[in-house]
Amino acid sequence: MTGGTAEKHDSFFDALSGIEKFKGSELVQQEPDASSFPSGGIRSTFEARGYTAWDPTSSMFLYGKTLSIPTVFVSYTGETLDTKSPLLKALKAVDQAATKVCQLFDKDIQHVVASLGAEQEYFAVDKALFNARPDLVMAGRTVFGHPPARGQQLDDHYFGTIPSRVNDFMRDFEIESWKLGIPVRTRHNEVAPSQFEVAPLFEEVNVANDHNQLMMDIMSRVSEKHNLKILFHEKPFARLNGSGKHNNWSLITDTGVNLYAPSSSARDNLLFLTFFVTTVKAVHEHADLLRASIATAGNDFRLGANEAPPAIMSVFIGSQMTAVLDELEKKEMLKSKKEITCI
């Protein structure tokens, strides 16, 4: 080699060596472009940088051959650009407030974690039929057409036998979910024709939220292998049930106590009753805020159906808990053998 060629050769391998040297500290924070995110005028174009920061409360995972790390995303000047940051702030606020209450009963309780089991409803339709509908392709829902000859009048699809083709798809996407640590557990037919549901085990809210987003991507990818198309739109078909994410949640202490799980004796359930009553009061006082938080265009499509979000926020507590609260209100002695089995 000539001197010039050798120098170029060495510089190439130096550059390659630099690529291979990847410091762990580079995983903690990175600087991607953020110029396309809506800013509302809070930053200039030349300050359009965004910064990711590792969220260590949610596990990293291998997706294919790519190491994926859950992160928050903020602007150059510190404004939140993602939806994970507000969730983490809310979880911290819940932890601090709930822990203060718990320590009135047990000084050993240092943290309270919000848990979530997010049911996911969806429609599974034939890929060829999906591609034949421009409205489904472009909007994820039908915008013209007529009702099917057989709809959900008898609710006969609900909890019926799962079609073999869909069952094969379910089995495959569940296996892929388990590989990524997503604890999917149940599967069944939902009310509307071609509508189904999957539900996982309870997890910490932040992790459960990440897993739900990842699971939907897995379902979309796996469905292609079965010539199916998965619809996650809240209301893909007019006059048929829409789909949603049913958020079953609770609060768990770091000592292993479920704050919304009563025991067999009302006398020993002061901690449970405290959180139960304060939750009812919170819904009563902040119903407008709760309603506003779910008043999205997508949810509004579902209003009026079997499982639609209500226009008025309410708490149904059942006959047993109603009797318990009536006794408390009358300042009567609670019967020590009063059983509280459910909310």
Secondary structure by P-SEA (a helix, b strand, c coil): ccaaaaaaaaaaaaaaaaaaccccccccccccccccccccccccccccbbbbbbcccbbbbbccccccccccccccccccccaaaaaaaaaaaaaaaaaaaaaaccccccbbbbbbbbbbbbbbccaaaaaacccccccccccbbbbccccccccccccccccaaaaaaaaaaaaaaaaacccccbbbbcccccccccccccccaaaaaaaaaaaaaaaaaaaaaacbbbbcccccccccbbbbbbcccccccccccccccccccccccaaaaaaaaaaaaaaaacaaaaaaaaccaaaaaacccccccccbbbbbbcaaaaaaaaaaaaccccccccccccc
